[in-house]
C-alpha cells in the first residue's frame, strides 16, 4: 500500500493521487462499502492539516482510492509550502473508521 507521489510545483493541480489500500500481505482490499473517503495531508513546515474529499478510482472493489489535486491544495495561507507532505487515506464505514499508513507527497517548489 505504501505510495509516494511527487508534484513539481505547489501551484500544480489536476494531478490524480491514486492509492491502493492493501492488507499486510499486499493484497488489495475491497473498499466499496466505505461511505466516505478522505485524504489527510499535513504540510512539512507549518504542520497544517488539510482534509480533501476523495472517492474511488473505479468502484472501490479494487481497493483504489483517488483524490485529484485542486487549485490551491498545496498552498498554506496562500503561500507555497514545498517539501515532504505527510499523506494518509481515511475511510469511513457504517460501523468504523480506518486510516492508512503514512505516505509521502513530495512538493519540489
Backbone bond lengths (Angstrom), bond angles and torsions (degrees), N, CA, C in turn:
res aa  C-N    CA-C-N  psi(-1)  N-CA   C-N-CA  omega(-1)  CA-C   N-CA-C  phi
1 X - - - 1.427 - - 1.509 112.64 -
2 X 1.321 119.89 -27.93 1.455 117.35 -178.53 1.526 111.16 -54.55
3 X 1.291 114.82 130.01 1.461 121.50 178.22 1.516 106.92 -134.99
4 X 1.287 116.07 139.82 1.454 120.86 175.34 1.514 107.38 -125.06
5 X 1.329 115.49 144.64 1.452 121.75 -176.65 1.516 109.13 -128.21
6 X 1.332 116.26 152.28 1.453 121.26 174.77 1.516 108.47 -128.78
7 X 1.322 115.53 130.74 1.455 122.93 174.68 1.526 106.15 -120.09
8 X 1.330 116.91 133.14 1.453 120.14 -174.31 1.524 112.64 -68.12
9 X 1.314 117.17 -45.40 1.457 120.99 -171.68 1.523 110.30 -132.17
10 X 1.312 117.45 145.61 1.457 121.20 -178.61 1.525 112.92 -67.33
11 X 1.321 117.80 -12.94 1.461 120.00 177.10 1.530 112.26 -94.83
12 X 1.346 117.46 0.91 1.462 120.79 177.98 1.525 110.34 -66.50
13 X 1.321 116.14 146.58 1.465 121.49 174.26 1.515 108.71 -153.29
14 X 1.341 116.17 169.04 1.458 120.59 -175.41 1.512 112.72 84.70
15 X 1.319 117.52 6.17 1.465 123.16 179.98 1.529 108.54 -89.97
16 X 1.326 117.20 122.58 1.467 121.28 179.84 1.528 109.93 -82.63
17 X 1.322 115.16 128.87 1.457 121.88 174.25 1.523 106.53 -103.97
18 X 1.333 117.15 104.92 1.463 123.01 -179.80 1.518 109.13 -103.33
19 X 1.321 116.16 128.35 1.464 122.29 179.60 1.525 108.09 -126.59
20 X 1.334 116.51 123.02 1.462 120.59 175.03 1.519 107.77 -95.36
21 X 1.315 116.07 117.42 1.456 122.24 -177.90 1.526 108.91 -85.99
22 X 1.337 115.18 125.65 1.466 121.50 -174.56 1.524 110.31 -125.85
23 X 1.342 115.22 166.40 1.458 120.28 173.37 1.527 108.46 -88.74
24 X 1.322 116.41 -172.89 1.467 121.37 -177.87 1.526 112.84 -62.37
25 X 1.327 116.72 -23.51 1.465 121.14 178.89 1.529 112.22 -91.38
26 X 1.339 116.18 9.95 1.469 122.48 179.81 1.531 113.40 67.14
27 X 1.345 116.79 26.18 1.459 121.70 176.51 1.532 107.72 -93.78
28 X 1.330 116.47 127.48 1.466 121.04 179.83 1.521 110.35 -59.26
29 X 1.327 115.79 137.26 1.461 121.85 -178.76 1.527 110.87 -101.52
30 X 1.301 117.19 142.69 1.459 122.67 175.93 1.528 107.80 -73.19
31 X 1.322 116.99 114.30 1.464 121.38 -179.18 1.535 111.55 -110.68
32 X 1.323 116.46 14.08 1.462 120.95 -173.86 1.532 113.62 -63.88
33 X 1.329 118.40 -19.90 1.463 120.84 178.99 1.533 112.71 -82.22
34 X 1.308 118.32 -5.77 1.465 120.99 178.98 1.523 109.48 -65.19
35 X 1.325 115.68 134.66 1.461 120.78 179.18 1.520 112.40 -91.84
36 X 1.339 116.87 -14.51 1.466 121.46 176.79 1.520 108.97 -150.23
37 X 1.326 115.26 142.53 1.463 122.92 176.20 1.523 106.69 -125.48
38 X 1.325 116.47 122.13 1.459 120.83 178.27 1.517 109.45 -125.20
39 X 1.315 115.56 144.03 1.450 122.07 171.35 1.526 106.21 -107.07
40 X 1.328 115.95 124.50 1.461 121.86 179.95 1.520 107.46 -104.10
41 X 1.315 116.68 119.72 1.464 121.76 -176.37 1.519 109.09 -121.23
42 X 1.324 116.09 128.03 1.458 121.10 178.30 1.518 108.94 -114.69
43 X 1.331 115.65 124.83 1.461 120.74 -177.28 1.525 110.71 -68.95
44 X 1.343 117.55 154.84 1.466 120.52 -171.66 1.526 115.48 -71.78
45 X 1.322 119.38 -42.87 1.460 117.89 -173.67 1.520 113.54 -99.96
46 X 1.325 118.71 -39.90 1.468 119.52 -178.94 1.517 112.03 -89.12
47 X 1.343 117.95 -10.33 1.468 124.29 -179.79 1.533 111.13 59.13
48 X 1.332 115.92 29.64 1.460 121.50 176.79 1.526 108.69 -70.92
49 X 1.338 117.09 130.10 1.456 121.63 179.20 1.520 109.37 -96.02
50 X 1.320 115.27 126.58 1.458 121.71 175.93 1.526 107.67 -115.80
51 X 1.318 116.57 141.67 1.457 122.53 177.91 1.514 108.13 -117.36
52 X 1.325 115.39 121.70 1.460 121.66 -178.94 1.527 108.51 -114.58
53 X 1.319 116.96 134.86 1.455 121.64 178.81 1.519 109.77 -82.63
54 X 1.323 115.39 119.01 1.450 121.46 -179.76 1.511 111.39 -107.22
55 X 1.303 114.84 -162.30 1.454 121.75 179.10 1.514 108.91 -162.26
56 X 1.311 116.30 -158.57 1.459 121.78 178.34 1.526 108.83 -98.22
57 X 1.329 116.59 144.38 1.466 120.25 175.79 1.525 109.79 -69.59
58 X 1.327 116.73 -35.48 1.475 121.99 175.44 1.527 106.89 -124.95
59 X 1.331 117.06 -107.31 1.465 120.01 178.68 1.529 112.67 -114.42
60 X 1.328 117.03 5.16 1.461 121.56 178.57 1.514 114.58 91.06
61 X 1.326 118.36 -17.29 1.466 119.26 -178.95 1.520 112.19 -68.62
62 X 1.333 117.10 -21.27 1.466 121.45 178.56 1.526 112.34 -88.95
63 X 1.339 117.14 0.83 1.459 121.71 177.33 1.505 115.24 79.47
64 X 1.333 118.45 8.99 1.457 120.25 -174.14 1.525 112.47 -100.03
65 X 1.343 114.80 118.47 1.457 122.56 174.96 1.526 107.67 -97.68
66 X 1.341 115.95 150.19 1.471 119.89 -177.90 1.523 110.37 -137.93
67 X 1.334 113.24 139.82 1.461 120.77 165.83 1.519 106.77 -133.11
68 X 1.326 116.45 135.74 1.460 121.07 176.57 1.517 107.73 -106.39
69 X 1.333 115.87 121.12 1.462 120.63 -177.65 1.518 111.08 -56.94
70 X 1.323 115.33 134.04 1.456 122.52 176.46 1.528 109.20 -102.81
71 X 1.302 116.07 161.59 1.460 121.56 178.74 1.532 109.72 -56.30
72 X 1.323 117.11 128.47 1.457 122.57 177.87 1.514 115.23 89.41
73 X 1.316 118.91 -6.39 1.470 120.80 -178.14 1.523 113.19 -59.37
74 X 1.319 117.22 -33.18 1.466 120.52 -175.28 1.530 112.41 -100.08
75 X 1.318 116.01 18.94 1.459 121.92 175.24 1.524 108.34 -106.17
76 X 1.339 115.79 146.17 1.455 121.54 175.66 1.518 106.42 -124.20
77 X 1.318 116.07 120.78 1.475 121.73 -176.32 1.530 109.84 52.73
78 X 1.327 115.71 43.84 1.471 124.54 178.39 1.521 114.44 65.99
79 X 1.322 117.44 13.39 1.460 121.44 179.97 1.521 110.69 -118.47
80 X 1.336 115.10 150.39 1.461 121.24 176.64 1.524 109.37 -65.78
81 X 1.308 115.56 143.02 1.462 120.66 175.25 1.524 108.48 -134.16
82 X 1.348 116.12 78.92 1.460 118.98 178.99 1.529 110.98 -71.58
83 X 1.319 114.62 162.26 1.459 120.63 179.25 1.510 109.99 127.29
84 X 1.319 116.05 -166.43 1.467 122.41 -178.29 1.520 110.58 -93.00
85 X 1.328 115.68 106.51 1.451 122.00 174.32 1.523 108.13 -81.02
86 X 1.334 117.15 145.39 1.455 122.38 174.00 1.522 107.32 -91.92
87 X 1.321 116.17 133.14 1.456 121.31 -175.91 1.525 109.52 -128.81
88 X 1.334 117.34 135.19 1.464 124.04 174.89 1.527 108.21 -136.05
89 X 1.322 115.89 156.02 1.465 121.45 174.18 1.520 107.06 -111.71
90 X 1.335 115.94 132.43 1.466 121.26 177.79 1.526 108.74 -117.81
91 X 1.333 115.43 125.64 1.460 121.85 179.14 1.520 109.06 -110.78
92 X 1.326 115.67 132.77 1.460 121.12 176.85 1.518 108.54 -107.87
93 X 1.333 115.29 126.35 1.459 122.86 176.36 1.522 108.21 -113.53
94 X 1.316 117.60 173.64 1.461 121.82 -179.30 1.520 112.30 -56.77
95 X 1.339 117.27 -36.43 1.470 119.34 -175.45 1.524 114.25 -124.06
96 X 1.346 117.74 10.82 1.469 118.50 -179.79 1.528 110.91 -161.03
97 X 1.311 113.86 165.02 1.463 122.74 172.75 1.517 106.53 -127.91
98 X 1.343 116.66 131.56 1.462 121.91 -177.43 1.526 108.28 -125.55
99 X 1.340 116.13 132.17 1.460 121.54 179.68 1.522 109.31 -117.95
100 X 1.324 116.34 135.47 1.463 122.30 -177.34 1.523 112.41 -74.31
101 X 1.311 114.36 172.17 1.460 121.20 169.69 1.525 109.14 -66.43
102 X 1.325 115.92 165.95 1.461 120.82 178.41 1.524 111.48 -73.64
103 X 1.310 114.51 144.90 1.460 123.49 171.66 1.521 106.47 -126.24
104 X 1.317 116.40 172.60 1.449 121.21 179.44 1.517 110.65 -118.50
105 X 1.309 114.70 132.63 1.454 122.70 172.15 1.521 106.59 -113.71
106 X 1.330 116.00 103.62 1.470 120.65 -178.54 1.524 109.55 -85.37
107 X 1.330 115.18 125.21 1.457 121.57 175.52 1.524 105.56 -113.34
108 X 1.333 115.70 113.80 1.462 119.50 -170.15 1.527 114.76 -75.79
109 X 1.342 117.34 -33.06 1.480 117.52 176.44 1.504 110.87 -154.38
